[in-house]
Amino acid sequence: MNRLNAYWRLMRLDKPIGTLLLLWPTLWALWIAGRGHPSLVNVLVFVLGTLLMRSAGCVMNDLADRRIDPHVARTSQRPLATGEVTPREALILAALVSLLAFALVLTRNALTVLLSLPALFLAASYPLTKRFFPLPQAYLGIAFGFGIPMAFAAETGTVPALALEVMLANLFWTIAYDTEYAMVDRDDDFRLGIHSSALLFGGWDVTAIMLCYAAALGTLVWVGFSAHLGVTYAAGLLVATAIAGYHYTLIRTRDRMLCFKAFLNNNWLGGVVFLGLAADLLLTAK
């Protein structure tokens, strides 16, 4: 039972925020591609696939960071850092979970299967970017956004320009919320030589986050025009803008716990965008 609990925590199944942040943009894409009525099978496949791939990504991340995590207060009790799980066990677990996710993708069309290959590469390689790339949050944004073209491919058999617009919005959003997350570990990352957007932006971190929120929401306005969405969608974006403004009140002092609270609060931002989108498509359906 203790071993199963360690696996559970290694896959972050006790902390669903990462799965939700990965899921919301995927649901945006499914609902837009399906004009408010996506295939139920696609919804089930992508919800479960998101959970599995996020779990596999967490295991791969902890494998890459297993010598770093013991020296960071926030991560020192992770199962690989404490020795509860061995690297060999973690590697097997990541492989099994990834295979389960791929088995789900194999039930979709050929284009969706093809797109899953770079998605897997991005998820597996992201942890390494923190060693050399000054802005790993941008790489994470691309990795987290790959469910978007896959969702369009599964629903329509194509990846239109609209999918890239949604992906761009998600990229800016990811940089914003993951910089909030990186602000929690800024001192530890500097000491250990780990790259992050919080270190790259330095004293401009709060400004950069708010600009990224503005860019994300502005791109979502563009998505609304491209997808012919209406007033209800716009209302959802207005609520999301208010949430982003609330984040400024949390992060402006750079207090670690308040930055972490802002990061967690992004679940609501992604959720209200989806609710506005889904409601708009439902109300305008003919």
Buried (B, 14 or more C-beta within 10 A) or exposed (E): EEEEEBBEBBBBBEEEBBBBBBBBBBBBBBBBBBBBEBBEEBBEBBBEBBBBBBBBBBBBBBBBBBEBBBEBEEBEEBBBBEEBBEEEBBEEBBEEBBEBBBEBBEEBEEBBBEBBEBBBEBBBEBBBBBEEBBBBBBBBBBBBBBBBBBBBBBBBEEBBEBBBBBBBBBBBBBBBBBBBBBBBBBBBBEEBEBBBBBBBBEEEBBEBBBBBBBBBBBBBBBBBEBBEBBEBBBBBBEBBBEBBEEBBEBBEEBBBEBBBBBBBBBBBBBBBBBBBBBBBBEEBEE
